[in-house]
Amino acid sequence: MSNPRTERSRPVDPPFSPILLAGMALGPVPPRFLQPLFDAILAVVRRRHPDILDRLTAYPDAVIGIDPVDLPFVLLLEPKPDRPRLTVYRDFADLPVTAVIRGPLAMLIALGEGRLDGDAVFFSRQLVIEGDTEVIVALRNAVDGAGIDMEADFAATVGPLARPLLQAARVGGWLFRRLADDMALVRQALVGPALKSADAQAARLNELEGEIVTLRRSLRQREQRT
């Protein structure tokens, strides 16, 4: 079994978003209080997309860590054919993880729903894999083409409550996007001037390096003439 870092390192910076604020609010909540939510998620997956777990039967002993970097907890997926589990923990310390995938929650969801090019986000380092990459590739292949749609999947499990819940979800999605846009403006206002200053300093350093190279070349030419 591979031995990825079990400490909750942050090779991916969490984006400044409503999810990050929600994660800060959830910080004091014990993981066990969140477990029923993830039990329900796994039940939906088993009911609506059993082929995902079927495609992971080649790795019955795998323990896959999922780290949404903008939330104060991590998930452990054990795709055992007879009794799969999706468990929430505070971190991966002392857990026998085979592999870990890290990234912002919104990106992990979009990847699971097939709305993102997995290769592109991995190469851009927006998502990070640690440990046995073969297991993560198998998980990605299992998810690809599964037709996961979290909104539709959960609506199909709640029966007559589906319509009002979908309407509430759409309103919530609109509010989320509005808040995310406002937070992006705030971030730009706070960080933008510093980034411009850093760019100006970097340009000046490049200019000075060019001048130093020119001076050195001139000195060598003088030494050669003498």
N, C-alpha and C positions, 0 to 999 in steps of 0.2 A: 504494500500500500504506500502511496506517495505521502509525503509529509509537508503539505503546505503550511505556511505560517498560521498558527491558530490564534494568535493575538489579533485583536481587531485593528489592523493597520489600515492606513488610508491612502493607498496608491491612486485612488480616484477621489478628487475633491467633490464634495456634495454641492450641487448647484443651489444658488440663492433662490428659493422657490417656496410656494405654500406648503409643499410636502416637508421641507426642512423645518418650517415653523411648527407644523403638526407633529413632526418627530420630536422637537424640543418639548412640546406639551406632553407627549407620551413618555418622555424620559422616566418619570417616577413610577409609571405603571409596571407592575411585575409581569414578566412574559406569560406566566400561567393564565393571567386574565385575558390575554389575547388568543390563547390556544383554541377556543371554540371557533373563532373566525377562520383559522387555517384548517381546522377539521372540516368545516363546511366547504372550503375551497377544494380540498382534496376529494371530498365526496362528490362535488360537481364534476371534477375532472374524471373520476372513476365512472361516473354515470354517463357523461356526455362525450368523453374522449378516452375510452379505455385503451385505445391503440397506443397512446403515448406511453403508458406503463408497460404495455406488451412489448414495445420496441426496446425497452431497457432490461428485458429479462436476461440478456447476456451479461449484465452487471448486477447480479442479485445482492452482492455484498457491498456495493458501492454506497458511500455516504457523501451526498453532494451538498455542499454549503452554498447558500444564496445570501449575499450580503447587500441589501439595499443601503447604500452609504449615507443616504439622507434620513434614515430612520434609526432609532436607538436599539434595534434588535436584529437578529439574523435568523435564517431558517435552515433547517436540516431536512433534506429530502432523502428518504431511504426507499428506493423503488423495489422493495421485496415483493415477489409475485403474489404471495399468500396474504401479506399484511403490510402494504405500503404505509409510510408515515411521513407527515410533514409537521415538524415540530419547531416551535419558536423558542429561541434562547437569547440571552443578553449578548453573548459573543461565542466564539468558537473555542475558547480556552478549555483544554482537557477533553475535547471532543475528537474522535478518530475520523476526521474528514478525509475523504479520498481526493476531492478537488473542490475548489471554491470559485464562484463567479461573483465579481463585485461590480456594482454600478448604481447609478441613480434609479430609484424605483420606477419612474415614468419610462425610462429606457428599457428596463427589464420587462415591464409589462408590454411595451411596444414590440420588443423582440419576441416575446411569447406569443403575441397575436399575429406575428408575421408582418408587421408594418415597418420593420427595419431590416436593412441588409446586415446580417450578422458579421460578415467579413469586414465590412466597412467600419463598423463601430469597434470591432476588436483591434483592427490595425490603427485606428485613430486613438487608441488607448482610452476611449470613453468607457469601455468595459475591460476588466482585467480578469484573467484566468490564472489560478495558482493550483499546483498539484498535477493530477493526472488529466492532461488535456483530452485524452481519448474518451474519457467519461463525459466531459462537457460537450465534445463534438457529438457523441451519441445522444445526449439530451437535446441538443439543438436539432439534430436530424429527426428526433422523435416529435419535436414540437412543430417543425416546419411542415406545412401542409395539413396540419390537424384541424385548421379552421376554428381556432380558439377566438371567441368573441365574449369577453367577460360579461358585458352588459346582457347580451342575448342568452348566454349560458345560465346566468343567475335568474333572469326573467323566466326561463323555462322551468325553474325549480320551485317557483313561488305561486304558481297557479293564478288564481283570480287577482292576486296583488300585483301581478306583473305590470299592468298598465300604469297605475299610480306610481309605482316604484321607478319605472322607466322615465316617467315625466319628472319625478324628483331628481333622478340621476342626470337628466339633460339640463335641468336648471342648475344643479350643482356643478356640472361640467362647465357651463357658461360662467358661473361665478368664479370657478377655479381659474379658467383662462384669463378672465378679467383681472383677477388678483395677481396672476403670474405676470401679465403684461405690466401692471403697476409696479411690481417688485423689480422687474427688469429695468424700468425707468429710474427707480430709486438707485439701483446698483450702478447704472450708467452715470447718474449724477454724482454718486459718491466716489466711484472708482475711475471714471473717465479722465478727470484731470490728472490723477496720478499716473495712469497709463500713458497719457500724452507726454508727461514729463519724463517718464522712463524711456519712451521712444526717442525723445529729443536727446537724452543723455546717451543712449545707445548709438545714435547717429553721430554725436560728437566724438564718442570713443572710437568709432570706426574711422572718423576723419583723422583723429590724432594718431591712430595706428598706421594709417597711410602715410602721414607726414614722417613718422619715425622710420618706416621702411625706406622712404625716399632719402632721408638724412643718412641712414646707414649705408645705402648704396653709394651716395656721394662721397662718404668718408672712405669707403673701400677703393673707389676710383682714385681718390687723392693719394692713398697709401700706395697703390700700384704705380702711380706716376713718379712717386718719390723713391 
